[in-house]
């Protein structure tokens, strides 16, 4: 089983529900086990900023799916939870991104691992550092990057300790 880290975000409707439901749907797949779940953070939108704030979490999963199949499963769950892709970086019920997958480096049109914006986003680095502080990205510990990000003026506030898995 490979260890992978996923970022989940929601800014439409019941944001916490969508995070909980997506986490449960991931965990219900035979090929995925959710091992760790970060706290929930409320963050300002990134990219397209004129939209509601997000709730974000990071998951550590164990999976026997290769990266492209993992991406397909994540996108299937997004569709199940009414994700639409009308506007790049626009509002969404749920967004599931693959941040890291073992030591795989991949750069393709539909999938880049490590995620191409991982080191730029406090809403990713802070929850990732919470569950995997010693992970290194580009030879730097994620906890160091998250510490630097926590000093920025960008909103990234812990709002809940953990999500519970809802049906």
Buried (B, 14 or more C-beta within 10 A) or exposed (E): EBBBBBBBBBBBBEBBBBBBBBBBBBBEBEBBBBBBBBBBBBBBBBEEEEBEBBBBBBBBBEBEBEBEEBBEBBBEBBEEBEBEEEEEEBBBBBBBBBBBBEEBEEEEEEBBBBBEBBBEBBBBBBBBBBBBEEBEBEEEBBBBBBBEBEEEEBBBEEBBEEBEBBE
